[in-house]
Amino acid sequence: MISPTRILQIISFLDLFSIGLVLPQLANRALALGCNHILIGIMGALYSGFQLISGPIAGSLSDIKGRKPILLLSLCVCGIAYLLLGLTSSIAVFFALRSILGLSKQTQLLTNALAPDYVKDGAQQSVAYGRIASLSGIGMSLGPIISGHVMEAYPDSGFTIITSAMGIIFALNFGLVKTLPDVKKKKEDRANSAIASNLMGSIIKSLKQSIGELYKIDWTTYWDVFLVKLIVTLAMGLYFSSFALFLKTEHQVQPKNLGYIVSIQGVFGSLSTYFIGYINAIYSDPANFSRRIFDVFFVLTLSFTCMAAAPNVASFAIILVPFAMSTAISRVLTMEIITTRCKSSNRGTVIGASTSVKSLSGIITPLISGIIIQYLGLIYAFYTAALISSLGIIASFKIESTDVKEKSK
């Protein structure tokens, strides 16, 4: 019998594999439907905006109603939405479906919130998150390569084939989640689970409970972690919004080869997160997160600077190795800090708020990147990312000055 943690790893792999399939093709599909680049930017901002709103709500709903039922609902809605996305020829419907996906696509959040329910040992939770993230990275690396070949072989129907495959993947994940053992709620959680006598009353009551859960959290406990998360996502957002155009214009990289460059980053990022337990062992005091945060941001700052100055594609690819390792470790590290500090009863809410920080940067970075590239040039997007990531070095000292155990009281 497959263990629950192994099932969660498979779910994460399939989820990010499916996203890797469709993500590189969304802009081209929107262009084919008649969108211009401004509309495509608005579409991306809408998705991130809805993710920003839905993250905390999905997380707190999972605390109230149970993480497994909310994850099942998310998978069901997403599977149907992606199927329809490949069938529609209407720009309005395309935008509406992307908005629905922005509201409902919280698979990674809910999977991460589920993991500690099956891994009780705090020391092993970091390893569990690392392996989930590593398999997710592998899936995200394979997706763009496969979808690129599908689009090349079937230029007219390739997008529909991809979204149909995604519908099947979400259905498979739905079945996998159903096999997970149910987790008994504590008495305090059972009290929150009472539902109204009718469906509408249940929804309204759940939303009120969700908002109430957000107010219960002591945000002074987590502000520094959210700051670190914001810095990472802002810097990474600038990188991802400009690196493809940078490689194409500065190093004449063909579009087909971009998928393989993305794969290099995904493979080394996945290896780093898979062996996160060994990486943590390098530090004399793994519970002191400050040192690890400092190292991550130091490598990121150096990597962004060197990428901008890279003389050729080979140099750029070599720099991707430490860059991918540090970004992958940062994702696990912020999750580890949050789960160390928060209680089981509000874990989903806090992780949801953390996801919303990422969504917030997803709204901001396309605007910042566009202005920088338009008025200064592509290379300055990398220098700006380096400047932002250097702020993380300063933030790491602030985390060091606050004792983790004190914060968790």
Summary of the structure (lengths in Angstrom):
residues: 409
radius of gyration: 20.8
end to end distance: 38.2
largest distance: 66.5
contacts: 1428
relative contact order: 0.15
helix: 85%
strand: 0%
